[in-house]
C-alpha cells in the first residue's frame, strides 16, 4: 500500500489517481509497503510524543510530512502509530525521515 499525497493527485478541484503525473505515480510505486498481519509494536505512543508527532500545535503537519516521506500517508495519532507498526517501518527509516523534516 502507498498513499499518494493529495496535492499530487489534484486537478481542477478533482482528487484522484487519474490526475497524478506519471512521475508522481512512479515515485509512489517505489514506496509501496505491504501490511503485516503479525502484531508488531516497535513504535509506541512515547515515540510520537518525543518526536513532536502528537501533543503540540504542528504535530498534524509533522505526521503529514513524515507520512509522505515514509509512504504511509497521513493519519491521526492512533492511525499513524498503527501504520508505523503495520507497514514495516523500521527505526532507521523513521529517524532518517524525521531528520528530513527537521532540515526542511
Biotite code that builds the C-alpha atoms (Angstrom):
import biotite.structure as struc

atoms = struc.array([
    struc.Atom([0.000, 0.000, 0.000], chain_id="A", res_id=1, res_name="UNK", atom_name="CA", element="C"),
    struc.Atom([1.142, 3.533, -0.647], chain_id="A", res_id=2, res_name="UNK", atom_name="CA", element="C"),
    struc.Atom([-0.547, 6.832, -0.228], chain_id="A", res_id=3, res_name="UNK", atom_name="CA", element="C"),
    struc.Atom([-0.136, 9.469, -2.893], chain_id="A", res_id=4, res_name="UNK", atom_name="CA", element="C"),
    struc.Atom([-0.132, 12.962, -1.362], chain_id="A", res_id=5, res_name="UNK", atom_name="CA", element="C"),
    struc.Atom([-3.390, 14.727, -2.091], chain_id="A", res_id=6, res_name="UNK", atom_name="CA", element="C"),
    struc.Atom([-1.687, 17.680, -3.767], chain_id="A", res_id=7, res_name="UNK", atom_name="CA", element="C"),
    struc.Atom([-0.090, 15.314, -6.304], chain_id="A", res_id=8, res_name="UNK", atom_name="CA", element="C"),
    struc.Atom([-3.444, 13.831, -7.325], chain_id="A", res_id=9, res_name="UNK", atom_name="CA", element="C"),
    struc.Atom([-5.434, 17.035, -7.715], chain_id="A", res_id=10, res_name="UNK", atom_name="CA", element="C"),
    struc.Atom([-6.583, 18.736, -10.906], chain_id="A", res_id=11, res_name="UNK", atom_name="CA", element="C"),
    struc.Atom([-9.275, 21.370, -11.293], chain_id="A", res_id=12, res_name="UNK", atom_name="CA", element="C"),
    struc.Atom([-10.673, 20.581, -7.832], chain_id="A", res_id=13, res_name="UNK", atom_name="CA", element="C"),
    struc.Atom([-10.906, 16.842, -8.570], chain_id="A", res_id=14, res_name="UNK", atom_name="CA", element="C"),
    struc.Atom([-8.835, 14.444, -6.458], chain_id="A", res_id=15, res_name="UNK", atom_name="CA", element="C"),
    struc.Atom([-7.908, 11.007, -7.756], chain_id="A", res_id=16, res_name="UNK", atom_name="CA", element="C"),
    struc.Atom([-5.023, 8.925, -9.018], chain_id="A", res_id=17, res_name="UNK", atom_name="CA", element="C"),
    struc.Atom([-6.093, 9.638, -12.589], chain_id="A", res_id=18, res_name="UNK", atom_name="CA", element="C"),
    struc.Atom([-4.983, 13.248, -12.031], chain_id="A", res_id=19, res_name="UNK", atom_name="CA", element="C"),
    struc.Atom([-1.456, 12.350, -10.895], chain_id="A", res_id=20, res_name="UNK", atom_name="CA", element="C"),
    struc.Atom([1.512, 12.728, -13.183], chain_id="A", res_id=21, res_name="UNK", atom_name="CA", element="C"),
    struc.Atom([3.404, 9.628, -14.303], chain_id="A", res_id=22, res_name="UNK", atom_name="CA", element="C"),
    struc.Atom([6.363, 10.858, -12.243], chain_id="A", res_id=23, res_name="UNK", atom_name="CA", element="C"),
    struc.Atom([4.206, 11.002, -9.079], chain_id="A", res_id=24, res_name="UNK", atom_name="CA", element="C"),
    struc.Atom([2.774, 7.548, -9.737], chain_id="A", res_id=25, res_name="UNK", atom_name="CA", element="C"),
    struc.Atom([6.231, 6.034, -10.269], chain_id="A", res_id=26, res_name="UNK", atom_name="CA", element="C"),
    struc.Atom([7.503, 7.702, -7.063], chain_id="A", res_id=27, res_name="UNK", atom_name="CA", element="C"),
    struc.Atom([4.512, 6.287, -5.178], chain_id="A", res_id=28, res_name="UNK", atom_name="CA", element="C"),
    struc.Atom([5.085, 2.791, -6.552], chain_id="A", res_id=29, res_name="UNK", atom_name="CA", element="C"),
    struc.Atom([8.712, 2.927, -5.437], chain_id="A", res_id=30, res_name="UNK", atom_name="CA", element="C"),
    struc.Atom([7.498, 3.395, -1.838], chain_id="A", res_id=31, res_name="UNK", atom_name="CA", element="C"),
    struc.Atom([4.873, 0.636, -1.795], chain_id="A", res_id=32, res_name="UNK", atom_name="CA", element="C"),
    struc.Atom([4.549, -1.197, 1.525], chain_id="A", res_id=33, res_name="UNK", atom_name="CA", element="C"),
    struc.Atom([2.562, -4.263, 2.418], chain_id="A", res_id=34, res_name="UNK", atom_name="CA", element="C"),
    struc.Atom([0.555, -4.506, 5.600], chain_id="A", res_id=35, res_name="UNK", atom_name="CA", element="C"),
    struc.Atom([1.756, -7.122, 8.035], chain_id="A", res_id=36, res_name="UNK", atom_name="CA", element="C"),
    struc.Atom([-0.709, -9.430, 9.735], chain_id="A", res_id=37, res_name="UNK", atom_name="CA", element="C"),
    struc.Atom([1.784, -10.102, 12.534], chain_id="A", res_id=38, res_name="UNK", atom_name="CA", element="C"),
    struc.Atom([1.325, -7.977, 15.635], chain_id="A", res_id=39, res_name="UNK", atom_name="CA", element="C"),
    struc.Atom([4.247, -5.576, 15.827], chain_id="A", res_id=40, res_name="UNK", atom_name="CA", element="C"),
    struc.Atom([4.883, -2.855, 18.367], chain_id="A", res_id=41, res_name="UNK", atom_name="CA", element="C"),
    struc.Atom([8.264, -1.387, 17.540], chain_id="A", res_id=42, res_name="UNK", atom_name="CA", element="C"),
    struc.Atom([6.794, 2.097, 17.874], chain_id="A", res_id=43, res_name="UNK", atom_name="CA", element="C"),
    struc.Atom([4.874, 3.309, 20.902], chain_id="A", res_id=44, res_name="UNK", atom_name="CA", element="C"),
    struc.Atom([2.950, 6.461, 21.704], chain_id="A", res_id=45, res_name="UNK", atom_name="CA", element="C"),
    struc.Atom([6.018, 7.792, 23.521], chain_id="A", res_id=46, res_name="UNK", atom_name="CA", element="C"),
    struc.Atom([7.883, 7.800, 20.161], chain_id="A", res_id=47, res_name="UNK", atom_name="CA", element="C"),
    struc.Atom([5.225, 10.109, 18.751], chain_id="A", res_id=48, res_name="UNK", atom_name="CA", element="C"),
    struc.Atom([5.376, 12.397, 21.796], chain_id="A", res_id=49, res_name="UNK", atom_name="CA", element="C"),
    struc.Atom([9.192, 12.614, 21.839], chain_id="A", res_id=50, res_name="UNK", atom_name="CA", element="C"),
    struc.Atom([9.292, 13.481, 18.152], chain_id="A", res_id=51, res_name="UNK", atom_name="CA", element="C"),
    struc.Atom([6.575, 16.135, 18.120], chain_id="A", res_id=52, res_name="UNK", atom_name="CA", element="C"),
    struc.Atom([4.049, 13.964, 16.297], chain_id="A", res_id=53, res_name="UNK", atom_name="CA", element="C"),
    struc.Atom([1.399, 14.426, 18.991], chain_id="A", res_id=54, res_name="UNK", atom_name="CA", element="C"),
    struc.Atom([0.907, 16.957, 21.743], chain_id="A", res_id=55, res_name="UNK", atom_name="CA", element="C"),
    struc.Atom([1.890, 20.183, 20.002], chain_id="A", res_id=56, res_name="UNK", atom_name="CA", element="C"),
    struc.Atom([0.424, 22.606, 17.506], chain_id="A", res_id=57, res_name="UNK", atom_name="CA", element="C"),
    struc.Atom([2.393, 21.401, 14.469], chain_id="A", res_id=58, res_name="UNK", atom_name="CA", element="C"),
    struc.Atom([2.024, 17.673, 15.191], chain_id="A", res_id=59, res_name="UNK", atom_name="CA", element="C"),
    struc.Atom([-0.546, 17.191, 12.429], chain_id="A", res_id=60, res_name="UNK", atom_name="CA", element="C"),
    struc.Atom([1.737, 18.861, 9.888], chain_id="A", res_id=61, res_name="UNK", atom_name="CA", element="C"),
    struc.Atom([4.711, 16.770, 11.075], chain_id="A", res_id=62, res_name="UNK", atom_name="CA", element="C"),
    struc.Atom([2.720, 13.499, 10.759], chain_id="A", res_id=63, res_name="UNK", atom_name="CA", element="C"),
    struc.Atom([1.621, 14.545, 7.287], chain_id="A", res_id=64, res_name="UNK", atom_name="CA", element="C"),
    struc.Atom([5.192, 15.282, 6.173], chain_id="A", res_id=65, res_name="UNK", atom_name="CA", element="C"),
    struc.Atom([6.583, 12.128, 7.780], chain_id="A", res_id=66, res_name="UNK", atom_name="CA", element="C"),
    struc.Atom([3.802, 10.050, 6.226], chain_id="A", res_id=67, res_name="UNK", atom_name="CA", element="C"),
    struc.Atom([4.694, 11.404, 2.779], chain_id="A", res_id=68, res_name="UNK", atom_name="CA", element="C"),
    struc.Atom([8.363, 10.558, 3.218], chain_id="A", res_id=69, res_name="UNK", atom_name="CA", element="C"),
    struc.Atom([7.673, 7.062, 4.551], chain_id="A", res_id=70, res_name="UNK", atom_name="CA", element="C"),
    struc.Atom([4.878, 6.373, 2.065], chain_id="A", res_id=71, res_name="UNK", atom_name="CA", element="C"),
    struc.Atom([2.296, 5.596, 4.756], chain_id="A", res_id=72, res_name="UNK", atom_name="CA", element="C"),
    struc.Atom([0.101, 8.657, 4.319], chain_id="A", res_id=73, res_name="UNK", atom_name="CA", element="C"),
    struc.Atom([-1.454, 10.984, 6.845], chain_id="A", res_id=74, res_name="UNK", atom_name="CA", element="C"),
    struc.Atom([-3.324, 9.776, 9.873], chain_id="A", res_id=75, res_name="UNK", atom_name="CA", element="C"),
    struc.Atom([-4.400, 10.948, 13.274], chain_id="A", res_id=76, res_name="UNK", atom_name="CA", element="C"),
    struc.Atom([-2.029, 9.869, 16.066], chain_id="A", res_id=77, res_name="UNK", atom_name="CA", element="C"),
    struc.Atom([-3.643, 6.444, 16.566], chain_id="A", res_id=78, res_name="UNK", atom_name="CA", element="C"),
    struc.Atom([-3.794, 5.663, 12.834], chain_id="A", res_id=79, res_name="UNK", atom_name="CA", element="C"),
    struc.Atom([-0.251, 6.892, 12.320], chain_id="A", res_id=80, res_name="UNK", atom_name="CA", element="C"),
    struc.Atom([1.111, 4.696, 15.093], chain_id="A", res_id=81, res_name="UNK", atom_name="CA", element="C"),
    struc.Atom([-0.724, 1.700, 13.613], chain_id="A", res_id=82, res_name="UNK", atom_name="CA", element="C"),
    struc.Atom([0.714, 2.436, 10.176], chain_id="A", res_id=83, res_name="UNK", atom_name="CA", element="C"),
    struc.Atom([4.256, 2.744, 11.534], chain_id="A", res_id=84, res_name="UNK", atom_name="CA", element="C"),
    struc.Atom([3.915, -0.690, 13.103], chain_id="A", res_id=85, res_name="UNK", atom_name="CA", element="C"),
    struc.Atom([1.830, -2.453, 10.458], chain_id="A", res_id=86, res_name="UNK", atom_name="CA", element="C"),
    struc.Atom([3.600, -1.256, 7.304], chain_id="A", res_id=87, res_name="UNK", atom_name="CA", element="C"),
    struc.Atom([7.057, -2.413, 8.344], chain_id="A", res_id=88, res_name="UNK", atom_name="CA", element="C"),
    struc.Atom([8.670, 0.936, 9.028], chain_id="A", res_id=89, res_name="UNK", atom_name="CA", element="C"),
    struc.Atom([11.912, 0.346, 10.892], chain_id="A", res_id=90, res_name="UNK", atom_name="CA", element="C"),
    struc.Atom([13.604, 2.599, 13.414], chain_id="A", res_id=91, res_name="UNK", atom_name="CA", element="C"),
    struc.Atom([16.328, 3.711, 10.994], chain_id="A", res_id=92, res_name="UNK", atom_name="CA", element="C"),
    struc.Atom([13.818, 4.758, 8.297], chain_id="A", res_id=93, res_name="UNK", atom_name="CA", element="C"),
    struc.Atom([11.846, 6.625, 10.938], chain_id="A", res_id=94, res_name="UNK", atom_name="CA", element="C"),
    struc.Atom([14.917, 8.536, 12.152], chain_id="A", res_id=95, res_name="UNK", atom_name="CA", element="C"),
    struc.Atom([16.076, 9.405, 8.620], chain_id="A", res_id=96, res_name="UNK", atom_name="CA", element="C"),
    struc.Atom([12.594, 10.689, 7.724], chain_id="A", res_id=97, res_name="UNK", atom_name="CA", element="C"),
    struc.Atom([12.450, 12.757, 10.928], chain_id="A", res_id=98, res_name="UNK", atom_name="CA", element="C"),
    struc.Atom([15.802, 14.310, 10.071], chain_id="A", res_id=99, res_name="UNK", atom_name="CA", element="C"),
    struc.Atom([14.464, 15.304, 6.639], chain_id="A", res_id=100, res_name="UNK", atom_name="CA", element="C"),
    struc.Atom([11.561, 17.102, 8.307], chain_id="A", res_id=101, res_name="UNK", atom_name="CA", element="C"),
    struc.Atom([13.894, 18.870, 10.730], chain_id="A", res_id=102, res_name="UNK", atom_name="CA", element="C"),
    struc.Atom([16.064, 20.104, 7.848], chain_id="A", res_id=103, res_name="UNK", atom_name="CA", element="C"),
    struc.Atom([13.177, 21.493, 5.816], chain_id="A", res_id=104, res_name="UNK", atom_name="CA", element="C"),
])
